[in-house]
Amino acid sequence: MSENQTVLITGASGGIGLEFAKIFFSKGYNLILISRDRQKLQEVKESLTNGSSQSIAIIPCDLSQDKSAQNLYNQCKADELAPDILVNNAGFGMHGEHVDLSVSEVENMINLNILSLTSLCGLFGRDMKKRKSGFILNVASTGAYQPTPYHGAYAATKSYVLNFSEALAKELEDYGVTVTCLSPGATDTDFFIRSGIGDVMTGFFAKKRRMDAKKVAELGVSALFSKKLSTIAGLTNKILAWSNRFAPRAMVAGLSKILMKNP
Ligand SMILES: NC(=O)c1ccc[n+]([C@@H]2O[C@H](COP(=O)([O-])OP(=O)(O)OC[C@H]3O[C@@H](n4cnc5c(N)ncnc54)[C@H](OP(=O)(O)O)[C@@H]3O)[C@@H](O)[C@H]2O)c1
């Protein structure tokens, strides 16, 4: 199935995205790896290649910048790279009171988590529709499932990703294209450094409670090939997300505030 097939992964220089790269490479896929950092991508490429005949293209690209998704798509076209699988994994969060956060950095986060993901789905999804085959895996978060004080804008971007992905999945299923949304809970990556939470040892996001990035990526790939609409990584995360459905919204927002204020 993977012979001469190509997967494009955003945010492939570390964390869950790097684990996606390892998994797809081990299954025989050619890779197109995206992040802002050429050096890190080069290191990933060298660590994976190991004499294999599969190709790995690296394209440094800041997907929080205006028109970056279109530029990335144009670059792939120019290089004759046509992904059979698109993994929209790149994203970051910002922790704190919304009014205290940098407005421009929140805008960058929305550009990356929402705008670029949406445009990449449109651009590459259109080609998949024409070919009548393809897979898209979008990475949301358990934050998608409830209002999340102190992670308010970030979690809302992931609610968008979840709802958009599920809607797109229903549109594209008529053309043989599968869209799956993966929602990780706390996972042991650099996410917590960039979001400002850091390597906390106690509380909701304590390092010991976080899932392994490899396990999360494996669950995502498995859900994709099982053609699931969406999946939440891990039983505890599933129970937490599902229990929200039956509780009053005010109660959920209040509990979420308690958990998130001093994570
Ligand atoms: N870790 C968690 O607890 C957790 C929980 C729920 C959801 N998620 C989601 O999982 C996804 C992966 O996150 P992670 O945990 O693996 O975090 P991570 O270790 O910080 O990795 C993020 C990846 O995205 C890339 N990236 C960041 N900004 C970018 C930009 N502007 N343009 C292009 N690439 C960019 C980073 O590469 P460069 O820095 O080299 O650009 C890196 O490869 C994200 O969408 C995140 O929201 C994570």
Ligand as a Chemical Component Dictionary entry (heavy atoms), coordinates in Angstrom:
data_LIG
# 
_chem_comp.id                   LIG 
_chem_comp.type                 NON-POLYMER 
_chem_comp.pdbx_formal_charge   0 
_chem_comp.three_letter_code    LIG 
# 
loop_
_chem_comp_atom.comp_id 
_chem_comp_atom.atom_id 
_chem_comp_atom.alt_atom_id 
_chem_comp_atom.type_symbol 
_chem_comp_atom.charge 
_chem_comp_atom.model_Cartn_x 
_chem_comp_atom.model_Cartn_y 
_chem_comp_atom.model_Cartn_z 
_chem_comp_atom.pdbx_ordinal 
LIG N1  N1  N 0  1.818  17.840 23.744 1  
LIG C1  C1  C 0  0.564  17.953 24.170 2  
LIG O1  O1  O 0  0.270  17.829 25.378 3  
LIG C2  C2  C 0  -0.542 18.183 23.172 4  
LIG C3  C3  C 0  -1.867 18.013 23.640 5  
LIG C4  C4  C 0  -2.905 18.215 22.748 6  
LIG C5  C5  C 0  -2.650 18.563 21.440 7  
LIG N2  N2  N 1  -1.358 18.735 21.018 8  
LIG C6  C6  C 0  -1.144 19.131 19.621 9  
LIG O2  O2  O 0  -0.250 18.222 19.017 10 
LIG C7  C7  C 0  0.415  18.879 17.945 11 
LIG C8  C8  C 0  1.898  18.604 18.038 12 
LIG O3  O3  O 0  2.396  19.219 19.207 13 
LIG P1  P1  P 0  3.609  18.624 20.070 14 
LIG O4  O4  O 0  3.055  18.269 21.394 15 
LIG O5  O5  O -1 4.320  17.598 19.296 16 
LIG O6  O6  O 0  4.461  19.956 20.254 17 
LIG P2  P2  P 0  5.993  20.283 19.920 18 
LIG O7  O7  O 0  6.879  19.209 20.454 19 
LIG O8  O8  O 0  6.182  21.674 20.400 20 
LIG O9  O9  O 0  6.051  20.222 18.326 21 
LIG C9  C9  C 0  5.436  21.196 17.529 22 
LIG C10 C10 C 0  5.899  21.046 16.104 23 
LIG O10 O10 O 0  5.279  22.082 15.324 24 
LIG C11 C11 C 0  6.294  22.833 14.658 25 
LIG N3  N3  N 0  5.905  24.223 14.543 26 
LIG C12 C12 C 0  5.671  25.094 15.556 27 
LIG N4  N4  N 0  5.373  26.301 15.063 28 
LIG C13 C13 C 0  5.406  26.184 13.718 29 
LIG C14 C14 C 0  5.180  27.091 12.651 30 
LIG N5  N5  N 0  4.854  28.377 12.884 31 
LIG N6  N6  N 0  5.302  26.657 11.366 32 
LIG C15 C15 C 0  5.638  25.366 11.129 33 
LIG N7  N7  N 0  5.863  24.450 12.099 34 
LIG C16 C16 C 0  5.743  24.864 13.376 35 
LIG C17 C17 C 0  7.541  22.667 15.526 36 
LIG O11 O11 O 0  8.705  22.804 14.742 37 
LIG P3  P3  P 0  9.700  24.072 14.732 38 
LIG O12 O12 O 0  9.767  24.599 16.131 39 
LIG O13 O13 O 0  10.977 23.442 14.234 40 
LIG O14 O14 O 0  9.083  25.015 13.752 41 
LIG C18 C18 C 0  7.389  21.205 15.960 42 
LIG O15 O15 O 0  7.874  20.347 14.959 43 
LIG C19 C19 C 0  0.050  20.363 18.047 44 
LIG O16 O16 O 0  -0.960 20.663 17.109 45 
LIG C20 C20 C 0  -0.488 20.489 19.464 46 
LIG O17 O17 O 0  -1.418 21.539 19.580 47 
LIG C21 C21 C 0  -0.297 18.545 21.858 48 
# 
loop_
_chem_comp_bond.comp_id 
_chem_comp_bond.atom_id_1 
_chem_comp_bond.atom_id_2 
_chem_comp_bond.value_order 
_chem_comp_bond.pdbx_ordinal 
LIG N1  C1  SING 1  
LIG C1  O1  DOUB 2  
LIG C1  C2  SING 3  
LIG C2  C3  SING 4  
LIG C2  C21 DOUB 5  
LIG C3  C4  DOUB 6  
LIG C4  C5  SING 7  
LIG C5  N2  DOUB 8  
LIG N2  C6  SING 9  
LIG N2  C21 SING 10 
LIG C6  O2  SING 11 
LIG C6  C20 SING 12 
LIG O2  C7  SING 13 
LIG C7  C8  SING 14 
LIG C7  C19 SING 15 
LIG C8  O3  SING 16 
LIG O3  P1  SING 17 
LIG P1  O4  DOUB 18 
LIG P1  O5  SING 19 
LIG P1  O6  SING 20 
LIG O6  P2  SING 21 
LIG P2  O7  DOUB 22 
LIG P2  O8  SING 23 
LIG P2  O9  SING 24 
LIG O9  C9  SING 25 
LIG C9  C10 SING 26 
LIG C10 O10 SING 27 
LIG C10 C18 SING 28 
LIG O10 C11 SING 29 
LIG C11 N3  SING 30 
LIG C11 C17 SING 31 
LIG N3  C12 SING 32 
LIG N3  C16 SING 33 
LIG C12 N4  DOUB 34 
LIG N4  C13 SING 35 
LIG C13 C14 SING 36 
LIG C13 C16 DOUB 37 
LIG C14 N5  SING 38 
LIG C14 N6  DOUB 39 
LIG N6  C15 SING 40 
LIG C15 N7  DOUB 41 
LIG N7  C16 SING 42 
LIG C17 O11 SING 43 
LIG C17 C18 SING 44 
LIG O11 P3  SING 45 
LIG P3  O12 DOUB 46 
LIG P3  O13 SING 47 
LIG P3  O14 SING 48 
LIG C18 O15 SING 49 
LIG C19 O16 SING 50 
LIG C19 C20 SING 51 
LIG C20 O17 SING 52 
# 
